[in-house]
Amino acid sequence: MTEQAHRFDDLPDETKEFLSNLRKEDVLLLKDGLRLVNATQIVGKFVKWVIIGLLGILAGIVMFGESIIKIVGWFRVA
């Protein structure tokens, strides 16, 4: 029990004052904010990989088209 009473002793005074002045609504708002930040990071990672995937698909389509043009060119020469 004494561990819980002293676990915030090493925090700076400004942090202790900030935490002691929080109301229940503020704590709920902070929790919601943390969930929002977490969700934003997840969506950001997803969008990053979607963009990378689309760029890869685009590069693959271009390379495939160039290969088809090259193969068709072989048959036109003959």
C-alpha contacts under 8 A as a table, 3 or more apart, distances in Angstrom:
res1	aa1	res2	aa2	distance
1	M	4	Q	5.52
1	M	5	A	6.77
2	T	5	A	5.02
2	T	6	H	6.36
3	E	6	H	5.30
3	E	7	R	5.88
4	Q	7	R	5.27
5	A	8	F	7.47
6	H	9	D	5.31
7	R	10	D	7.38
8	F	11	L	5.52
8	F	16	K	7.58
11	L	15	T	6.36
11	L	16	K	6.50
12	P	15	T	5.37
12	P	16	K	6.44
13	D	16	K	5.06
13	D	17	E	6.13
14	E	17	E	5.14
14	E	18	F	6.11
15	T	18	F	4.98
15	T	19	L	6.11
16	K	19	L	5.22
16	K	20	S	6.04
17	E	20	S	5.15
17	E	21	N	6.23
18	F	21	N	5.36
18	F	22	L	6.65
19	L	22	L	5.43
22	L	25	E	8.00
22	L	26	D	5.74
22	L	27	V	6.63
23	R	26	D	5.12
23	R	27	V	6.46
24	K	27	V	5.17
24	K	28	L	6.32
25	E	28	L	5.11
25	E	29	L	6.10
26	D	29	L	4.96
26	D	30	L	6.13
27	V	30	L	5.07
27	V	31	K	6.22
28	L	31	K	5.07
28	L	32	D	6.20
29	L	32	D	5.07
29	L	33	G	6.04
30	L	33	G	4.90
30	L	34	L	6.15
31	K	34	L	5.14
31	K	35	R	6.33
32	D	35	R	5.09
32	D	36	L	6.15
33	G	36	L	4.96
33	G	37	V	6.18
34	L	37	V	5.10
34	L	38	N	6.14
35	R	38	N	5.05
35	R	39	A	6.09
36	L	39	A	5.11
36	L	40	T	6.06
37	V	40	T	5.04
37	V	41	Q	6.22
38	N	41	Q	5.18
38	N	42	I	6.33
39	A	42	I	5.08
39	A	43	V	6.16
40	T	43	V	5.14
40	T	44	G	5.95
41	Q	44	G	4.96
41	Q	45	K	6.21
42	I	45	K	5.24
42	I	46	F	6.26
43	V	46	F	5.00
43	V	47	V	6.08
44	G	47	V	5.16
44	G	48	K	6.10
45	K	48	K	5.07
45	K	49	W	6.36
46	F	49	W	5.32
46	F	50	V	6.19
47	V	50	V	4.93
47	V	51	I	6.15
48	K	51	I	5.26
48	K	52	I	6.24
49	W	52	I	4.92
49	W	53	G	5.89
50	V	53	G	5.01
50	V	54	L	6.09
51	I	54	L	5.09
51	I	55	L	6.15
52	I	55	L	5.16
52	I	56	G	6.17
53	G	56	G	5.02
53	G	57	I	6.15
54	L	57	I	5.00
54	L	58	L	6.07
55	L	58	L	5.03
55	L	59	A	6.15
56	G	59	A	5.10
56	G	60	G	6.09
57	I	60	G	4.96
57	I	61	I	6.12
58	L	61	I	5.12
58	L	62	V	6.26
59	A	62	V	5.14
59	A	63	M	6.17
60	G	63	M	5.09
60	G	64	F	6.01
61	I	64	F	5.02
61	I	65	G	6.07
62	V	65	G	5.11
62	V	66	E	6.22
63	M	66	E	5.15
63	M	67	S	6.22
64	F	67	S	5.08
64	F	68	I	6.25
65	G	68	I	5.11
65	G	69	I	6.21
66	E	69	I	5.09
66	E	70	K	6.17
67	S	70	K	5.01
67	S	71	I	6.15
68	I	71	I	5.11
68	I	72	V	6.08
69	I	72	V	5.16
69	I	73	G	6.08
70	K	73	G	5.00
70	K	74	W	6.46
71	I	74	W	5.17
71	I	75	F	6.79
72	V	75	F	5.36
72	V	76	R	6.42
73	G	76	R	5.14
73	G	77	V	6.43
74	W	77	V	5.53
74	W	78	A	6.94
75	F	78	A	5.44
